Amino acid sequence: MANYVEWSAIIDWLQSGPDISEDTNVATVSCELVREGRAIRAKLPMPGLPKFACIGKLSNQSRGEALRVAEVAFQAWREAGRPCISPALLTNAFRQFRSIHPKELS
């Protein structure tokens, strides 16, 4: 869940148009692919996740490029002080998880 929240914060941050070495639109898509793939691999039950990660359907070259761009965005986000991890983001993630697994959080 923490990994999902971090990638969500990175995506939110990219929407604000930070100055990074990659195109922010490409970085956003790359980060969305990574977030989705990691959530599926971790069997994180989030609403709307497909059964198979889209990043896995890319060619090796395209997948490698998406991972590289996502890593650039991740490092830039960390260097910027990990912005956009807000109480609202944490609350929303917790509510989504709780709605799917109410017994685990009782």
C-alpha atoms as a printed R data frame, in Angstrom:
    type eleno elety resid chain resno       x      y       z
1   ATOM     1    CA   MET     A     1   0.000  0.000   0.000
2   ATOM     2    CA   ALA     A     2   2.848  2.408   0.829
3   ATOM     3    CA   ASN     A     3   4.402  1.830  -2.587
4   ATOM     4    CA   TYR     A     4   1.049  2.571  -4.250
5   ATOM     5    CA   VAL     A     5   0.739  5.798  -2.249
6   ATOM     6    CA   GLU     A     6   4.263  6.877  -3.201
7   ATOM     7    CA   TRP     A     7   3.663  6.338  -6.915
8   ATOM     8    CA   SER     A     8   0.314  8.153  -6.632
9   ATOM     9    CA   ALA     A     9   2.112 11.110  -5.027
10  ATOM    10    CA   ILE     A    10   4.702 11.108  -7.814
11  ATOM    11    CA   ILE     A    11   1.935 11.146 -10.431
12  ATOM    12    CA   ASP     A    12   0.186 14.017  -8.617
13  ATOM    13    CA   TRP     A    13   3.484 15.897  -8.423
14  ATOM    14    CA   LEU     A    14   4.139 15.391 -12.142
15  ATOM    15    CA   GLN     A    15   0.747 16.958 -12.864
16  ATOM    16    CA   SER     A    16   2.026 20.182 -11.286
17  ATOM    17    CA   GLY     A    17   4.661 20.488 -14.028
18  ATOM    18    CA   PRO     A    18   7.964 20.140 -12.171
19  ATOM    19    CA   ASP     A    19  11.204 20.735 -14.012
20  ATOM    20    CA   ILE     A    20  12.618 17.268 -14.637
21  ATOM    21    CA   SER     A    21  14.881 15.927 -17.379
22  ATOM    22    CA   GLU     A    22  12.038 13.945 -19.005
23  ATOM    23    CA   ASP     A    23   8.766 15.051 -20.587
24  ATOM    24    CA   THR     A    24   6.260 15.130 -17.722
25  ATOM    25    CA   ASN     A    25   3.483 13.547 -19.821
26  ATOM    26    CA   VAL     A    26   5.721 10.592 -20.689
27  ATOM    27    CA   ALA     A    27   6.882 10.391 -17.083
28  ATOM    28    CA   THR     A    28   3.284 10.380 -15.846
29  ATOM    29    CA   VAL     A    29   2.317  7.483 -18.106
30  ATOM    30    CA   SER     A    30   5.489  5.603 -17.164
31  ATOM    31    CA   CYS     A    31   4.769  6.074 -13.452
32  ATOM    32    CA   GLU     A    32   1.160  4.965 -13.912
33  ATOM    33    CA   LEU     A    33   2.386  1.778 -15.617
34  ATOM    34    CA   VAL     A    34   4.860  1.102 -12.816
35  ATOM    35    CA   ARG     A    35   2.292  1.824 -10.076
36  ATOM    36    CA   GLU     A    36  -0.230 -0.505 -11.706
37  ATOM    37    CA   GLY     A    37   2.319 -3.249 -12.315
38  ATOM    38    CA   ARG     A    38   3.630 -3.187  -8.766
39  ATOM    39    CA   ALA     A    39   0.129 -3.142  -7.280
40  ATOM    40    CA   ILE     A    40  -0.885 -6.153  -9.361
41  ATOM    41    CA   ARG     A    41   2.333 -8.022  -8.558
42  ATOM    42    CA   ALA     A    42   1.771 -7.319  -4.837
43  ATOM    43    CA   LYS     A    43  -1.840 -8.494  -5.209
44  ATOM    44    CA   LEU     A    44  -2.976 -5.170  -3.836
45  ATOM    45    CA   PRO     A    45  -6.741 -5.131  -4.154
46  ATOM    46    CA   MET     A    46  -7.344 -1.668  -5.566
47  ATOM    47    CA   PRO     A    47 -10.531 -0.845  -7.477
48  ATOM    48    CA   GLY     A    48 -10.118 -0.717 -11.221
49  ATOM    49    CA   LEU     A    49  -6.834 -2.631 -11.461
50  ATOM    50    CA   PRO     A    50  -6.762 -5.055 -14.382
51  ATOM    51    CA   LYS     A    51  -5.760 -8.679 -13.802
52  ATOM    52    CA   PHE     A    52  -2.560 -8.295 -15.814
53  ATOM    53    CA   ALA     A    53  -0.184 -5.350 -15.794
54  ATOM    54    CA   CYS     A    54  -0.102 -3.341 -19.016
55  ATOM    55    CA   ILE     A    55   3.634 -2.779 -18.636
56  ATOM    56    CA   GLY     A    56   4.138 -6.514 -19.089
57  ATOM    57    CA   LYS     A    57   2.544 -6.324 -22.532
58  ATOM    58    CA   LEU     A    58   5.121 -3.836 -23.814
59  ATOM    59    CA   SER     A    59   8.137 -4.881 -25.834
60  ATOM    60    CA   ASN     A    60  11.338 -5.317 -23.837
61  ATOM    61    CA   GLN     A    61  12.663 -2.035 -25.245
62  ATOM    62    CA   SER     A    62   9.493 -0.078 -24.445
63  ATOM    63    CA   ARG     A    63   9.236 -1.621 -20.976
64  ATOM    64    CA   GLY     A    64  12.854 -0.736 -20.278
65  ATOM    65    CA   GLU     A    65  12.287  2.847 -21.394
66  ATOM    66    CA   ALA     A    66   9.155  3.171 -19.260
67  ATOM    67    CA   LEU     A    67  11.035  1.858 -16.223
68  ATOM    68    CA   ARG     A    68  13.958  4.209 -16.901
69  ATOM    69    CA   VAL     A    69  11.708  7.278 -17.197
70  ATOM    70    CA   ALA     A    70   9.760  6.278 -14.067
71  ATOM    71    CA   GLU     A    71  13.045  5.937 -12.166
72  ATOM    72    CA   VAL     A    72  14.114  9.441 -13.311
73  ATOM    73    CA   ALA     A    73  10.774 10.807 -12.068
74  ATOM    74    CA   PHE     A    74  11.094  8.900  -8.785
75  ATOM    75    CA   GLN     A    75  14.582 10.290  -8.125
76  ATOM    76    CA   ALA     A    76  13.500 13.850  -9.011
77  ATOM    77    CA   TRP     A    77  10.498 13.508  -6.688
78  ATOM    78    CA   ARG     A    78  12.729 12.312  -3.830
79  ATOM    79    CA   GLU     A    79  15.168 15.172  -4.421
80  ATOM    80    CA   ALA     A    80  12.230 17.606  -4.341
81  ATOM    81    CA   GLY     A    81  11.396 16.407  -0.820
82  ATOM    82    CA   ARG     A    82   8.729 13.802  -1.682
83  ATOM    83    CA   PRO     A    83   5.945 16.328  -2.308
84  ATOM    84    CA   CYS     A    84   2.247 15.504  -2.655
85  ATOM    85    CA   ILE     A    85   2.104 12.874   0.073
86  ATOM    86    CA   SER     A    86  -0.808 14.521   1.741
87  ATOM    87    CA   PRO     A    87  -3.268 13.505   4.429
88  ATOM    88    CA   ALA     A    88  -5.949 13.395   1.715
89  ATOM    89    CA   LEU     A    89  -3.934 10.938  -0.390
90  ATOM    90    CA   LEU     A    90  -3.242  8.710   2.619
91  ATOM    91    CA   THR     A    91  -6.875  8.851   3.745
92  ATOM    92    CA   ASN     A    92  -8.147  7.978   0.271
93  ATOM    93    CA   ALA     A    93  -5.789  4.997  -0.041
94  ATOM    94    CA   PHE     A    94  -6.773  3.782   3.435
95  ATOM    95    CA   ARG     A    95 -10.494  4.087   2.621
96  ATOM    96    CA   GLN     A    96 -10.066  2.164  -0.643
97  ATOM    97    CA   PHE     A    97  -8.198 -0.615   1.121
98  ATOM    98    CA   ARG     A    98 -10.650 -0.695   4.039
99  ATOM    99    CA   SER     A    99 -13.640 -0.937   1.678
100 ATOM   100    CA   ILE     A   100 -12.136 -4.064   0.157
101 ATOM   101    CA   HIS     A   101 -10.720 -5.617   3.350
102 ATOM   102    CA   PRO     A   102 -12.825 -4.382   6.288
103 ATOM   103    CA   LYS     A   103 -11.969 -7.368   8.521
104 ATOM   104    CA   GLU     A   104  -8.212 -6.827   8.226
105 ATOM   105    CA   LEU     A   105  -8.475 -3.328   9.687
106 ATOM   106    CA   SER     A   106 -10.961 -3.993  12.496
